[in-house]
Amino acid sequence: MMTVETPEMTTWESLQDVFEIVSRRGPDPIILSSIPYLPGDEHRHTHFPVVLGPPGRVISMAVGLRAALPDTPLLLVTAADSATLGTNHLIHTARRNIGMTVLMLYSDLLETGDIPVDRTGWTSTGYQVEMEQAETPLEWAVALQASLVGRGSLLNPSEFANLIVEAVETPGFSVIGVTGDPTLRTEVMSRRSDWPEYFATYRAWSEGMAPSPPSSIRPVPPAQPRSSTPARIEVRIAGIGGQGVKLAGTVLSEAAALGEGLWATQFGDYGSATRGGPSRVDVVMGSRPISYPAADNSDILIVLSREAAAAHLTHAGPGAACVADEGTVEPGPGGPLIVPITQLAREHAGTPIATGVTSLGCVAALSDAVALSSLKIALPTRIPERSVESNLRAMEAAYKLTADLIRGNQT
């Protein structure tokens, strides 16, 4: 075997040995690598196809490959411990039952000393990289509803190849952690209930993610619309994928209908990119039935990105109440209220995915059609129990800050 200085090439050569063994035991696999420069062109000496590209692109290609080659093993090589753009593409592919074996390389195979390997170096825009959270292998396995979860070692190519073959033969998605650490056990973890590393952690993690049981969810009391409620109120929340815009629309419409007794509709428009693409939700509510669900003449407009501000601020209705996230527009007289919505989401909920929910505090402050108390009742039915309190704090903070800004403008 040729000796190469960089850790990526050493890892690739070891993986290549494993893939050669796999190909001798069945159909040649197709390798899809989402790690930049793994492998490099000069070291791609294989007789089976290798596709190198950004995660979203190679995963999309896998969908077409599975349709054209239903019996060909698809092996996706990715990093286990970093923010890897494309996670949502992978989840959507799993939900479409596009069988694939995901090989997640541990950091010991990709880093040397204090020099990290750039796994997201696909010229991604800054806001996408910031928005992605660093997933753990266990979270991948849960999100993908993996049918086989295991760990293989490059120190034992034959055993590792057997594990890949078993994964390929298992219907659905399989997730295999790949290591070079001789102290870690290697086998099919999902088969052994006495392996606490997997099952104890899995149970603790999944219990935290489970929605509150029905008995613990406070019932939404029936309500009648107030006589002062307008016949039609249009609310538009616009931003980018990954900010929880769609969730915000769901919570707002349910709070309006169930908490306030209003007629309410929700209408969304989302780009093809699950993270970073344009995302918009319209909620129309009022005291009368709604025949048209789009908020083309918004009474309340919340913009959460520069792109959303450019696209929607000029289309707000006459006298509309507008709020812009900090940094999306230049402040000035006659412009929208500037509220640091994303900052509040990060500060109180710890993630920009809570930005949409946080913005609902602004909506409640701008109109009395939906009270903050109704939003507080609707929210816990839509997010994991462990996230409720932090999201409520973010929403309350946005409500208070928006109300203070309104009072300041009125004095």
Secondary structure, 3 states (H helix, E strand, C coil): CCCCCCHHHHHHHHHHHHHHHHHHCCCCCEEEECCCCCCCHHHCCCCCCEEECCHHHHHHHHHHHHHHCCCCCEEEEEECCCCCCCHHHHHHHHHCCCCCEEEEECHHHCCECCECCCCCCCCCCHHHHHHCCCCCHHHHHHHCCCCEEEEEECCCHHHHHHHHHHHHHCCCCEEEEEECCCCCCCEEHHHCCCCHHHHHHHHHHHHHHCCCCHHHCCCCCCCCCCCCCCCCEEEEEEEECCCCHHHHHHHHHHHHHHHHCCEEEEEEEECCCCCCCEEEEEEEEECCCCCCCCCCCCCEEEECCHHHHHHHHHHCCCCCEEEEECCCCCCCCCCCEEECHHHHHHHHHCCHHHHHHHHHHHHHHHCCCCCHHHHHHHHHHCCCHHHHHHHHHHHHHHHHHHHHHHHHHHC
